[in-house]
Amino acid sequence: MSKILELREKRARLWETAKNFLDSKRGADGLVSAEDAASYDKMEADMVALGKEIERLERQAAHDLELGKATSAPLTGTPGAGGESEKTGRASAEYKKAFWNMLRTRANEGLDPVVKNALRIGSDPEGGYLVPDEFERRLVEALEEENIIRQLATVISTASGDRKIPVVASKGEASWLEEGQAIPESDDSFGQVTIGAFKLGTLIKMSEELLNDSAFSLESYIVREFARRTGAREEEAFLVGDGTNKPTGILAATGGAQLGVTTANAAKLNLDEVIDLFYSLKAPYRRNSAFLMNDSTVKEIRKLKDNNGVYLWAPSIKEGTPDTILNRPLYTSAFMPSIAAAAKTVLFGDFAYYWVADRQGRMFRRLNELFAVTGQVGFIATQRVDGKLILPEAVKVLQQKAA
């Protein structure tokens, strides 16, 4: 049995113990004493810790799988007829080699003419170089790992200019007709959602000694660090961005998700309100729907159960699958608001209707002199991205009552 499966089953057993404990300690008023609540909170904290460890092990397994892949493709064809050497542009081996030589070289001006010529393929108007295609794919994969919205959203790539997405604003209808009656006109009307591009950047510094150490994996470090920094800022904007110099978030007052339910209590939510949220979403969107909230809200959800004593939240015991609420996947984000007056605490819907547009490619530029006095080299990493919910009715929000 794998360690991940073992921990999942251990968490499921702990959840059964916690449920039984909570049920046995409830008074006639449905409440538990402060002492018993503290004991339950300890069990729940252990469940959360197990969940985090499971996530870490799953990420580690994914990394091990990636690193265990062959570093070159097997020779299955006739020599000279295919292979990486025949790829062109930023996918070519020549460009990839030149790109990493550029990042490690002290002065870009001193690059070998062949290297400089190869890099012209991916030159950027701002003076940097676009990352190789294979590296771009790894960056995007890393961003998805760091950014829950990228995992759920529809991600597209655009070369330049705004991307206009046609959206049906209203649909035509059929009519019952008498014999010989003319069929009335009933056309669909269309609107447009425009996705542009906003610039997101970060500055990475490292010592010259580390950079010149051939044993140091520059590629792995930049992938990991770029994903950590950029993924967090993206996820925040995709949820709460106001559209000013950043994407429009799903929780935005204008262009965000539609209101599904308002709770009766500013500091709590109950089972009926979660069920109302579920059915506030039209049935076609529920087929691919998911819940999204932060960990503190999940903690409150875990205590809810129906009239048959069945708890709303169910832990997953299968590797690679999320926990569920009402048999729909549950995801968490630190950027979802906590329970408070007027806060939008729970999202439920088909997040594929949130579109993320990546413009052109990610760009890297080396700064040779700016940090030379401290013996360091800087790297600027930038990307252009936008995001919008193209169909607001596809995602519903549960909002706490105003104070």
C-alpha positions in Angstrom: 0.0 0.0 0.0 1.4 3.4 -0.9 2.1 6.0 1.7 -0.5 8.4 0.2 -3.3 5.8 0.3 -2.3 4.9 3.8 -2.6 8.5 5.0 -5.9 9.0 3.1 -7.4 6.0 4.9 -6.0 7.2 8.2 -7.6 10.6 7.7 -10.9 8.9 6.8 -10.8 6.9 10.1 -10.0 10.0 12.0 -12.9 11.7 10.4 -15.3 8.9 11.5 -13.9 9.2 15.0 -14.4 13.0 15.0 -18.0 12.7 13.8 -18.9 10.1 16.4 -17.3 12.2 19.1 -19.2 15.3 18.0 -22.5 13.5 17.9 -22.0 11.9 21.3 -21.2 15.2 22.9 -24.0 17.3 21.5 -26.5 18.5 24.1 -30.2 18.8 23.7 -29.7 22.2 22.2 -27.3 20.8 19.6 -24.3 22.4 21.1 -21.1 21.0 22.7 -19.2 22.2 25.7 -16.1 24.3 25.3 -14.0 21.4 26.5 -15.5 19.0 24.0 -15.2 21.6 21.3 -11.5 21.9 22.0 -11.1 18.2 21.7 -12.9 18.1 18.4 -10.8 21.1 17.1 -7.7 19.0 18.0 -9.0 16.1 15.9 -9.9 18.4 13.0 -6.4 20.0 13.2 -4.9 16.5 12.8 -7.1 15.9 9.8 -6.0 19.2 8.2 -2.3 18.3 8.9 -2.8 14.9 7.3 -4.5 16.6 4.3 -1.5 18.9 3.8 0.9 16.0 4.1 -1.0 14.1 1.4 -0.8 17.1 -0.9 2.9 17.4 -0.3 3.4 13.7 -1.1 1.3 13.9 -4.2 3.4 16.9 -5.4 6.6 15.0 -4.6 5.4 12.0 -6.5 4.6 14.2 -9.5 8.1 15.7 -9.3 9.7 12.2 -9.1 7.7 11.1 -12.1 8.9 14.2 -14.1 12.5 13.8 -13.1 12.4 10.1 -13.8 11.6 10.6 -17.4 14.3 10.0 -20.1 16.4 13.0 -20.9 16.3 12.2 -24.6 13.9 10.5 -26.9 14.7 6.9 -28.0 16.0 6.4 -31.5 13.1 4.9 -33.2 13.5 6.2 -36.8 16.1 6.6 -39.5 19.0 8.7 -38.5 18.6 12.3 -39.7 14.8 11.8 -40.2 13.2 13.5 -37.2 14.3 14.2 -33.6 14.7 17.3 -31.6 17.4 18.7 -33.9 14.8 19.2 -36.6 12.5 21.4 -34.5 12.5 25.0 -35.3 12.1 28.4 -33.6 12.0 28.3 -29.8 11.4 24.5 -29.8 14.9 23.9 -31.3 17.8 22.4 -29.4 19.9 25.3 -30.6 17.6 27.9 -29.1 17.3 26.1 -25.8 21.1 25.7 -25.5 21.6 29.4 -26.4 18.9 30.6 -23.9 20.5 28.9 -20.9 24.0 29.9 -22.0 22.8 33.5 -22.1 21.4 33.2 -18.5 24.7 31.9 -17.2 27.0 34.2 -19.2 28.4 37.2 -17.5 27.9 39.7 -20.3 25.3 39.1 -22.9 27.2 41.4 -25.3 30.1 38.9 -25.1 28.0 36.0 -26.3 29.3 33.9 -29.2 27.8 35.2 -32.5 26.2 31.9 -33.1 24.4 32.1 -29.7 23.3 35.6 -30.3 22.0 34.7 -33.7 20.0 31.8 -32.3 18.4 34.0 -29.6 17.1 36.4 -32.2 14.3 33.9 -32.8 12.9 34.6 -29.3 13.9 38.2 -28.8 11.4 40.4 -27.0 10.7 44.1 -27.7 11.6 44.9 -24.1 15.1 43.6 -24.4 14.8 40.1 -23.0 14.4 36.7 -24.5 11.3 34.5 -24.7 11.7 31.1 -22.9 12.2 28.0 -25.0 9.0 26.1 -25.8 9.8 23.1 -23.6 10.7 25.4 -20.7 7.4 27.3 -21.3 5.5 24.1 -20.9 7.2 23.3 -17.7 6.5 26.8 -16.4 2.9 26.5 -17.2 2.7 23.1 -15.5 4.4 24.6 -12.4 2.0 27.5 -12.4 -1.0 25.2 -12.5 0.4 23.4 -9.5 0.7 26.6 -7.6 -2.5 28.1 -8.8 -5.8 26.3 -8.2 -7.8 28.6 -10.6 -5.5 27.6 -13.6 -6.4 23.9 -12.8 -10.1 24.6 -13.1 -10.3 27.4 -15.7 -10.0 27.4 -19.5 -6.5 28.5 -20.4 -5.8 29.9 -23.9 -2.8 31.5 -25.6 -2.9 34.6 -27.7 -0.1 36.1 -29.9 -1.0 39.7 -29.7 -4.0 42.1 -29.4 -7.2 41.7 -27.4 -9.1 38.4 -27.7 -12.8 38.9 -28.3 -15.0 36.0 -27.1 -18.6 35.9 -28.4 -21.2 35.2 -25.8 -24.9 34.5 -26.3 -26.8 37.3 -24.4 -30.3 36.0 -25.1 -31.8 33.0 -26.9 -34.6 32.8 -29.4 -37.7 30.8 -28.7 -40.0 28.4 -30.6 -43.8 29.1 -30.8 -46.9 27.1 -31.2 -48.6 28.0 -34.5 -52.1 27.8 -36.0 -52.5 26.3 -39.5 -51.1 28.8 -42.0 -49.8 31.2 -39.4 -46.4 32.9 -40.1 -43.5 31.8 -37.9 -42.5 34.8 -35.8 -38.9 35.9 -35.8 -36.9 35.1 -32.7 -33.2 35.6 -33.1 -30.4 35.1 -30.6 -28.6 38.2 -29.5 -24.8 38.1 -29.0 -22.4 40.1 -26.8 -18.6 40.1 -26.5 -16.2 39.7 -23.7 -12.8 41.1 -24.4 -9.7 39.6 -22.8 -6.5 41.7 -22.9 -3.2 41.3 -21.1 -1.7 42.7 -17.9 1.9 42.6 -17.1 3.1 40.5 -14.1 6.7 40.4 -13.2 9.2 39.4 -10.5 12.9 39.9 -9.9 15.1 36.9 -8.9 18.6 37.4 -7.5 21.4 34.8 -7.0 25.1 34.9 -6.3 27.6 34.7 -9.2 29.3 31.8 -7.5 26.0 29.8 -7.4 25.2 30.8 -11.0 28.6 29.6 -12.3 28.4 26.3 -10.4 27.6 23.7 -13.0 26.1 21.4 -10.4 23.4 24.0 -9.6 20.2 23.4 -11.6 19.4 26.9 -12.8 16.4 25.7 -14.8 14.8 23.9 -11.8 15.3 26.9 -9.5 13.8 29.4 -11.9 10.8 27.2 -12.6 10.1 26.6 -8.9 10.7 30.3 -7.9 8.7 31.8 -10.8 5.8 29.4 -10.1 5.8 30.2 -6.4 5.8 34.0 -6.8 3.7 34.3 -9.9 1.2 31.6 -9.1 0.2 33.3 -5.8 -0.3 36.7 -7.4 -2.3 35.1 -10.3 -4.6 33.2 -8.0 -5.3 36.3 -6.0 -6.2 38.3 -9.1 -8.2 35.5 -10.6 -10.4 35.6 -7.4 -10.5 39.1 -6.1 -8.9 41.2 -8.9 -10.9 44.4 -9.8 -9.8 44.6 -13.5 -7.5 47.6 -12.9 -4.0 46.7 -14.0 -4.9 43.1 -13.2 -7.4 40.4 -14.3 -11.1 40.6 -13.3 -11.6 38.1 -10.5 -14.5 35.7 -10.0 -15.5 37.6 -6.9 -15.4 41.0 -8.6 -18.5 43.2 -8.0 -18.7 43.9 -11.7 -18.1 41.0 -14.1 -17.9 38.4 -11.3 -20.0 35.5 -10.2 -23.8 35.9 -9.6 -25.2 35.9 -6.1 -26.7 32.6 -5.3 -27.5 32.8 -1.6 -27.3 35.3 1.2 -26.9 33.7 4.7 -29.2 34.5 7.6 -26.3 35.0 9.9 -23.3 37.2 9.3 -20.9 34.9 11.2 -22.2 31.4 10.3 -23.7 29.3 7.5 -26.0 26.3 7.7 -26.8 23.2 5.7 -29.9 24.6 4.1 -27.9 27.6 2.7 -25.3 25.3 1.2 -28.0 23.2 -0.4 -29.7 26.4 -1.7 -26.4 27.5 -3.2 -26.2 24.1 -4.9 -29.6 24.4 -6.6 -29.2 28.1 -7.4 -26.9 27.0 -10.2 -28.6 25.8 -13.3 -28.5 22.0 -13.8 -26.3 22.1 -17.0 -23.5 23.9 -15.1 -23.8 21.4 -12.1 -22.4 18.6 -14.3 -18.9 19.9 -14.1 -19.2 22.0 -11.0 -17.0 22.4 -7.9 -16.9 24.2 -4.6 -14.2 26.7 -3.7 -13.6 28.3 -0.3 -10.8 28.8 2.2 -9.7 26.4 5.0 -11.5 28.2 7.8 -14.8 27.9 5.9 -14.2 24.2 5.3 -13.8 23.8 9.1 -17.4 25.1 9.5 -18.7 23.0 6.7 -17.4 19.9 8.3 -19.8 20.3 11.2 -22.9 20.3 9.0 -25.1 17.2 8.5 -28.5 16.5 7.2 -31.6 15.1 9.0 -30.4 11.6 8.5 -27.1 12.3 10.3 -25.0 12.3 7.1 -22.3 14.9 7.2 -22.1 17.3 4.2 -18.3 17.0 3.9 -16.8 13.7 2.8 -13.0 13.0 2.7 -11.4 11.4 -0.4 -9.7 8.1 0.1 -8.6 7.8 -3.6 -5.3 9.2 -4.7 -5.4 12.4 -6.8 -9.1 13.1 -6.1 -10.3 16.0 -3.9 -12.7 15.9 -0.9 -16.4 16.4 -1.7 -19.5 18.4 -0.6 -22.8 17.1 -1.9 -20.8 14.7 -4.1 -19.1 17.6 -5.9 -15.3 18.3 -5.6 -14.1 20.7 -3.0 -11.0 23.0 -3.6 -9.5 25.6 -1.3 -7.7 28.8 -1.8 -6.1 31.1 0.8 -7.4 34.1 -1.2 -11.1 33.2 -0.6 -12.6 35.4 2.1 -13.1 34.0 5.6 -16.6 34.1 7.2 -17.4 37.7 8.1 -20.2 40.1 7.6 -21.0 40.7 3.8 -18.0 38.4 2.8 -18.4 36.2 -0.2 -17.2 33.0 1.4 -18.2 30.1 -1.0 -18.1 29.7 -4.7 -19.9 27.0 -6.6 -20.1 26.5 -10.3 -18.3 25.4 -13.5 -15.0 27.2 -13.3 -14.2 26.3 -16.9 -16.2 29.5 -17.8 -13.4 31.5 -16.3 -11.0 32.1 -19.1 -7.3 32.7 -18.6 -5.4 34.2 -21.5 -1.6 34.0 -21.7 -0.2 36.5 -24.1 2.9 35.6 -26.2 5.4 33.9 -24.0 7.2 34.3 -20.7 10.2 36.6 -20.9 13.5 36.5 -19.0 16.2 39.2 -18.9 19.5 39.1 -17.1 20.7 42.1 -15.1 24.5 42.0 -15.1 25.5 45.3 -13.4 22.6 46.3 -11.1 23.7 44.0 -8.3 27.4 43.6 -9.2 28.5 45.5 -6.1 27.1 42.6 -3.9 28.4 39.9 -6.2 24.9 39.0 -7.4 23.1 38.7 -10.7 19.5 39.6 -11.2 16.9 38.0 -13.5 13.7 39.7 -14.4 10.9 37.3 -15.3 7.7 38.8 -16.8 4.5 37.5 -18.4 1.3 39.0 -19.8 -2.0 37.5 -18.7 -5.6 38.3 -18.2 -8.6 36.5 -16.9 -12.4 37.0 -16.9 -15.6 35.1 -16.1 -17.2 35.0 -19.6 -20.5 33.7 -18.3 -21.4 35.0 -14.8 -24.4 32.6 -14.4 -22.0 29.6 -14.5 -20.7 30.4 -11.0 -22.8 31.3 -8.0 -21.6 32.8 -4.7 -22.7 32.4 -1.1 -22.5 35.7 0.7 -22.7 36.3 4.4 -25.4 38.6 5.7 -24.3 42.2 6.2 -23.8 43.3 9.7 
